[in-house]
Amino acid sequence: MQETLKEIVNAAKEAVAACSDESQIENLRVQYLGKKGQLTALLKQMGSLSAEERPKVGALVNQAKQELEELISAKKQELKIKAQENKLNEETVDITMPAKPVKTGKLHPLNTVLDDMINIFQSMGFDVVDGPEVETDYYNFECLNVPADHPARDMQDTFYLGENLLLRTQTSAAQIRTMETRKPPIRVICPGRVFRADEVDATHSPVFHQIEGLVVDKGVTMCDLKGVLEEFAREIYGSDTKVKFRPSFFPFTEPSVEVDVTCSECGGKGCRVCKGSGWIEILGAGMVHPNVLRSCGIDPDVYSGFAFGIGLDRLTTTRYKISDIRLLFENDKRFLEQF
Ligand code: DAH
């Protein structure tokens, strides 16, 4: 019996030493020390021994049992630590791996150009003011010297929201609101969305953007208007840009001009973009009509002013050589990502 015990213990020691994972060692524990295990079976055979031998062999078996128990639990501990180490090694973070790029987005080209324009005008001392997109007939037309029966209304048909409310057709409405609330000297620009009942095509959209400008002070002349707008055009299109002032008509300015710049596509030679003329029209302007000053409570015998309205969409398409205004509003990322 002692021989068998030795064999069992030796075999168990070998098996434990060779064991490489936690489930194997648990199987060994059951195999040797479990209820139906080999050592337990030996203890059960004790009854066949003589009374003399029984305590001796009993002590030996118990000693062997204890020894194996300790061995197995030490091995269990060892395997557990090993498994943990393996797991940690497998899960190490490789901090040298390139990170997933963060998509930050960027400004829409209209906003980039708008920001540039705001910077240019702010550097010349202009404030930025805001105006409502839903306007009254009074602010959008009447007060700008365009009474209900004026033919100039035909050029700016819009969307009406009832009797007197409409979507503003021009940021010029902001001129009036400014003159009603501020006293001269006034120097403001008002960027914003405007609306017209236009058919959509490559150069027209029922929603587009303007930047209105207004200066009112004592002794303001056409020279000031020319100086400010020439400076602006050169800042936006480059210092060799030529600027042309053409006589025009707007009901709220007298005299009125339209302003062209040398075509940025061909440099003035004439191309498809400028329809062969070498020039591109970018804005309307003029000296504020005395009637407009008067209706805002400003005495035209003391004060004078100039105003201008710039088309932001036109400025953006010419600057980035975009051939179709619709691209600005479709929000196709493949297009927008290029700017
Ligand atoms: N409001 C005009 C338009 O939409 C543009 C304009 C012309 C604005 C002359 C002005 C101006 O302030 O003085 O066609």
Boltz pocket constraint, residues with backbone or C-beta under 6 A from the ligand:
constraints:
  - pocket:
      binder: B
      contacts: [[A, 169], [A, 170], [A, 171], [A, 172], [A, 212], [A, 213], [A, 250], [A, 252], [A, 253], [A, 257], [A, 283], [A, 284], [A, 285], [A, 286], [A, 287], [A, 306], [A, 307], [A, 308], [A, 309], [A, 310]]
      max_distance: 6.0
